[in-house]
Amino acid sequence: MSYASATEPLRAANLLAGREIYRLSIFSPDGAPALSSSGVTVPAESLPVRGAGLGTVFVCAGGSPRNWRYPGALACLRQLSREGVRIGGISGGPYLMAAAGLLAGRDFTIHWEHAAALLESFPDLTPRQARFVIDGNRITCGGGIAPLDMMHVLIAERMGSDFARRVSDWYLHTEVNEPAAPQRASLAERYGVHHPGLLSVLERMEETIEMPLGRAAMARIAGVTPRHLDRLFSTHLGTTFLDQYHRIRLQHGQRLLKQSPLSISEIAVATGFSSPSHFSRMFRSVYGTAPSEARRD
C-alpha cells in the first residue's frame, strides 16, 4: 500500500499532463525484484552509483527493522545525500535513514508501528506523530495511504495546487489530510470511550510504558478517587486498571520483540517489568506463548 500510494500519483500526473513530468526508477539492495507484503513482486535494478542524476530518492520499507541489514543501501543513501539528492523515507524507511545517519537534528516521522524500534535503536532521535514531514531535503512519511497526502503536496509544489487536485481527484482522494494529521485514530475511537478522566489515564498509560505510574497517581490525573478509577475501567472497558496497563505495556513489548534487536531482558526493562521472568510470565498469560517463541514466529 505504501509503495502504491507513493508511485501511483506520479503515474497519474504524467497521464493527466500528457507528458513525462516524473521519471520513476525502482532500486533494491541486490538488484532483484522486490517482494511486497502482499506477495506481488516489483521489478527493480541495482542500487544507483555515484552521479546517477537522481532528484529525490524514497526508501520504502516494511516488515521488521531488526532484519534489515543492508550496509550497501545505507552507504548508497549517504553518497546520494552528499550529492545533494533529496532523501525520503516511507513507512519504515525513516528507520533506514536514521541508520544511515541522515536524520540527526531533523524533524521527521515514521509509521507508528516502527516508532518503538527506532526509539530503542536511536535514543537521540524523536519521531513526530504526523502523517508526513518535510524538513528541507529530508521527507518522511508514515506509510499506508499517507503518501497520497504527501504526493499531493509535492506535486502542488511543482505543478500548482489545481493540477495536484486533479491528480487527487483521479484517485477519489477528495479529503487531503494536513501533514500534522494523526496517523492513528483518537484514543476515544480506539478504546470506544469518551469519559475525559479515563481518556487522560489511558493517554498517560501509553506515555509511561517504561516507568509505570501507580493507581493513586493515575487517579489524581483523572481527578477521581482510586476506587472510582477502578469503577471507570470496569464500566467502560470491562477490565481492571492493572490489566489494561499490562496489556498496553505487553503490546509494546510484542512490537519490540518483532522489530528490534533488544534482548528479552532489555525489553522487560523497556516495558516497565521488574524482571525478564515477570515479563515472560505476563506475556505468556496474555498471548499464550513465550516471548522467545513469539520472536521466532
C-alpha positions as CSV (number, residue, x, y, z in Angstrom):
1,M,0.0,0.0,0.0
2,S,2.8,2.4,0.9
3,Y,4.6,1.8,-2.4
4,A,1.5,2.2,-4.5
5,S,0.3,5.3,-2.6
6,A,3.7,6.9,-3.4
7,T,4.1,5.9,-7.0
8,E,0.6,6.0,-8.4
9,P,0.1,9.8,-8.1
10,L,3.3,10.3,-10.2
11,R,2.0,8.0,-12.9
12,A,-1.4,9.9,-12.8
13,A,0.4,13.2,-13.0
14,N,2.2,12.1,-16.2
15,L,-1.0,10.8,-17.7
16,L,-3.0,14.0,-16.9
17,A,-0.2,16.3,-18.1
18,G,0.2,14.3,-21.3
19,R,3.9,14.3,-20.9
20,E,6.6,12.9,-18.6
21,I,6.9,15.1,-15.6
22,Y,8.2,12.4,-13.4
23,R,10.6,9.6,-14.3
24,L,10.4,6.7,-11.8
25,S,13.2,4.2,-11.2
26,I,13.0,1.3,-8.7
27,F,16.0,0.0,-6.9
28,S,16.6,-2.9,-4.5
29,P,19.7,-3.7,-2.4
30,D,20.6,-6.6,-4.6
31,G,19.0,-5.6,-7.8
32,A,16.5,-8.4,-7.6
33,P,12.7,-7.9,-7.8
34,A,11.3,-6.6,-4.5
35,L,8.6,-8.8,-2.9
36,S,5.8,-6.8,-1.4
37,S,3.9,-7.8,1.7
38,S,1.0,-8.9,-0.4
39,G,3.3,-11.2,-2.4
40,V,3.4,-9.1,-5.5
41,T,6.9,-8.6,-7.0
42,V,8.1,-5.3,-8.3
43,P,10.9,-5.3,-10.9
44,A,14.0,-3.4,-9.6
45,E,17.5,-2.6,-10.6
46,S,20.8,-2.4,-8.7
47,L,21.4,0.5,-6.3
48,P,22.4,3.7,-8.1
49,V,26.0,4.6,-8.5
50,R,27.7,8.0,-8.0
51,G,26.4,10.6,-10.4
52,A,23.2,8.8,-11.3
53,G,21.4,12.1,-11.7
54,L,18.5,11.4,-9.3
55,G,16.5,14.3,-7.9
56,T,14.7,12.5,-5.0
57,V,15.1,9.0,-3.6
58,F,12.5,7.4,-1.3
59,V,13.2,4.4,0.9
60,C,10.1,2.3,1.2
61,A,10.4,-0.4,3.9
62,G,8.0,-2.7,5.8
63,G,8.3,-5.7,8.0
64,S,10.8,-5.9,10.9
65,P,13.6,-3.4,11.3
66,R,15.7,-5.9,13.2
67,N,16.0,-7.9,10.0
68,W,17.1,-5.0,7.8
69,R,20.8,-5.5,7.2
70,Y,21.6,-3.6,4.1
71,P,25.0,-1.9,4.5
72,G,25.2,-1.2,0.8
73,A,21.9,0.6,0.9
74,L,23.0,2.7,3.8
75,A,26.2,3.7,2.1
76,C,24.3,4.5,-1.1
77,L,21.9,6.8,0.8
78,R,24.9,8.6,2.4
79,Q,26.5,9.0,-1.0
80,L,23.3,10.3,-2.6
81,S,22.9,12.8,0.3
82,R,26.4,14.1,-0.3
83,E,25.5,14.7,-4.0
84,G,22.6,16.8,-2.9
85,V,19.8,14.3,-3.7
86,R,16.7,14.8,-1.6
87,I,16.2,11.7,0.6
88,G,12.8,10.5,1.8
89,G,11.5,7.6,3.8
90,I,8.1,5.9,3.8
91,S,6.6,3.6,6.4
92,G,9.7,2.0,8.0
93,G,12.0,3.8,5.5
94,P,12.9,6.6,8.1
95,Y,14.5,3.8,10.3
96,L,17.0,3.1,7.5
97,M,17.6,6.9,7.1
98,A,18.3,7.0,10.8
99,A,20.7,4.1,10.5
100,A,22.5,5.9,7.7
101,G,22.9,9.0,9.9
102,L,20.6,11.2,7.8
103,L,18.1,12.2,10.4
104,A,20.3,13.8,13.1
105,G,18.8,17.2,14.0
106,R,15.9,16.7,11.7
107,D,12.2,16.9,12.1
108,F,10.8,13.6,10.9
109,T,8.1,10.9,11.3
110,I,7.8,7.1,10.9
111,H,4.9,4.7,10.8
112,W,3.7,4.3,14.4
113,E,4.4,0.6,14.3
114,H,8.1,1.1,13.8
115,A,8.5,4.0,16.2
116,A,9.3,1.8,19.2
117,A,12.1,0.1,17.4
118,L,13.5,3.4,16.2
119,L,13.4,4.9,19.7
120,E,15.2,1.9,21.2
121,S,17.9,1.8,18.5
122,F,18.4,5.6,18.2
123,P,17.5,7.1,21.6
124,D,18.8,10.5,20.4
125,L,16.1,10.7,17.8
126,T,12.5,11.5,18.4
127,P,9.9,11.0,15.6
128,R,6.9,13.1,15.4
129,Q,3.4,11.7,15.3
130,A,2.4,13.1,11.9
131,R,1.3,11.7,8.5
132,F,4.4,13.2,6.8
133,V,7.1,15.7,7.5
134,I,9.1,17.8,5.0
135,D,12.2,19.2,6.6
136,G,14.3,20.8,3.8
137,N,15.9,18.0,1.8
138,R,14.5,15.3,4.1
139,I,11.0,13.9,3.6
140,T,9.5,11.3,5.9
141,C,6.0,9.7,5.8
142,G,4.1,7.3,8.0
143,G,3.1,5.0,5.1
144,G,-0.2,3.3,4.3
145,I,-2.3,5.9,2.4
146,A,-0.4,8.9,3.9
147,P,1.8,9.1,0.7
148,L,-1.3,10.2,-1.2
149,D,-1.3,13.3,1.0
150,M,2.4,13.8,0.8
151,M,2.5,13.4,-3.0
152,H,-0.4,15.9,-3.3
153,V,1.8,18.5,-1.6
154,L,4.9,17.6,-3.6
155,I,3.0,17.7,-6.9
156,A,1.5,21.0,-5.9
157,E,4.9,22.5,-5.2
158,R,6.0,21.7,-8.8
159,M,2.8,21.9,-10.8
160,G,0.4,24.1,-8.7
161,S,-2.5,23.3,-6.5
162,D,-5.1,23.0,-9.3
163,F,-3.1,20.3,-11.0
164,A,-2.4,18.5,-7.7
165,R,-6.2,18.5,-7.0
166,R,-6.8,16.9,-10.4
167,V,-4.4,14.1,-9.5
168,S,-6.0,13.5,-6.1
169,D,-9.5,13.5,-7.7
170,W,-8.3,10.9,-10.1
171,Y,-8.0,8.5,-7.1
172,L,-11.2,9.8,-5.4
173,H,-8.9,11.3,-2.8
174,T,-11.1,14.2,-2.1
175,E,-10.1,14.8,1.5
176,V,-6.3,15.6,1.5
177,N,-5.0,15.5,5.1
178,E,-2.6,18.0,6.6
179,P,0.9,16.9,7.3
180,A,0.4,17.0,11.0
181,A,-2.8,15.0,11.0
182,P,-2.6,11.9,13.3
183,Q,-1.6,8.5,12.0
184,R,-3.9,6.6,14.3
185,A,-7.5,7.0,15.4
186,S,-8.0,9.1,18.5
187,L,-8.0,7.4,21.9
188,A,-11.7,7.7,22.1
189,E,-12.1,5.9,18.8
190,R,-9.5,3.2,19.6
191,Y,-10.9,2.4,23.1
192,G,-14.5,3.2,22.4
193,V,-14.8,5.5,25.5
194,H,-15.5,9.2,25.9
195,H,-15.0,9.8,29.7
196,P,-12.4,12.6,29.8
197,G,-10.8,11.4,33.0
198,L,-10.5,7.8,31.7
199,L,-9.1,9.1,28.4
200,S,-6.4,11.1,30.3
201,V,-5.4,8.0,32.2
202,L,-5.2,5.8,29.0
203,E,-3.1,8.5,27.4
204,R,-0.7,8.6,30.3
205,M,-0.5,4.8,30.3
206,E,0.7,4.9,26.7
207,E,3.3,7.6,27.6
208,T,4.7,5.8,30.7
209,I,5.3,2.3,29.5
210,E,8.9,2.1,30.7
211,M,8.2,3.7,34.1
212,P,4.5,2.9,35.0
213,L,2.7,5.1,37.4
214,G,0.8,3.8,40.4
215,R,-3.0,3.6,40.7
216,A,-3.2,6.5,43.1
217,A,-1.2,8.8,40.8
218,M,-3.3,7.9,37.9
219,A,-6.5,8.6,39.9
220,R,-5.2,12.1,40.6
221,I,-4.7,12.6,36.9
222,A,-8.3,11.6,36.3
223,G,-9.5,13.8,39.1
224,V,-11.2,10.9,40.9
225,T,-10.5,8.5,43.8
226,P,-8.6,5.2,43.2
227,R,-11.8,3.3,43.9
228,H,-13.8,5.4,41.4
229,L,-11.0,4.9,38.8
230,D,-11.5,1.1,39.2
231,R,-15.2,1.6,38.5
232,L,-14.4,3.6,35.4
233,F,-12.3,0.8,34.0
234,S,-14.8,-1.8,34.9
235,T,-17.8,0.1,33.5
236,H,-16.3,1.5,30.3
237,L,-13.7,-1.1,29.4
238,G,-14.8,-4.3,31.2
239,T,-11.3,-4.7,32.7
240,T,-9.2,-3.6,35.6
241,F,-6.8,-0.7,35.8
242,L,-3.8,-3.1,36.2
243,D,-4.9,-5.5,33.4
244,Q,-5.3,-2.6,31.0
245,Y,-1.9,-1.2,31.9
246,H,-0.3,-4.6,31.5
247,R,-2.0,-5.0,28.1
248,I,-0.6,-1.7,26.8
249,R,2.9,-2.5,28.0
250,L,2.8,-6.0,26.6
251,Q,1.6,-4.8,23.2
252,H,4.7,-2.5,23.2
253,G,6.8,-5.5,24.2
254,Q,5.4,-7.6,21.4
255,R,6.3,-4.9,18.9
256,L,9.9,-4.7,20.3
257,L,10.2,-8.5,20.0
258,K,9.3,-8.4,16.3
259,Q,11.0,-5.2,15.3
260,S,14.1,-4.6,17.5
261,P,17.3,-6.5,18.3
262,L,16.8,-5.9,22.0
263,S,17.2,-8.9,24.3
264,I,14.3,-10.1,26.3
265,S,15.9,-8.7,29.4
266,E,16.2,-5.3,27.7
267,I,12.6,-5.5,26.5
268,A,11.4,-6.3,30.1
269,V,13.1,-3.0,31.3
270,A,11.7,-1.1,28.3
271,T,8.2,-2.2,29.2
272,G,8.5,-1.5,33.0
273,F,8.5,-5.1,34.3
274,S,10.6,-5.9,37.4
275,S,12.5,-8.8,35.7
276,P,12.6,-10.8,32.5
277,S,10.8,-13.7,34.2
278,H,8.0,-11.3,35.2
279,F,7.7,-10.0,31.7
280,S,7.7,-13.6,30.3
281,R,5.0,-14.8,32.7
282,M,2.7,-11.9,31.9
283,F,3.4,-12.2,28.1
284,R,2.6,-15.9,28.2
285,S,-0.6,-15.3,30.2
286,V,-1.9,-12.8,27.6
287,Y,-0.5,-14.3,24.3
288,G,-0.3,-18.0,25.2
289,T,3.3,-18.2,24.1
290,A,6.8,-17.3,25.5
291,P,8.5,-14.1,24.3
292,S,11.3,-16.2,22.7
293,E,8.7,-18.2,20.7
294,A,6.9,-15.0,19.6
295,R,10.2,-13.6,18.3
296,R,10.8,-16.7,16.2
297,D,7.3,-16.6,14.6
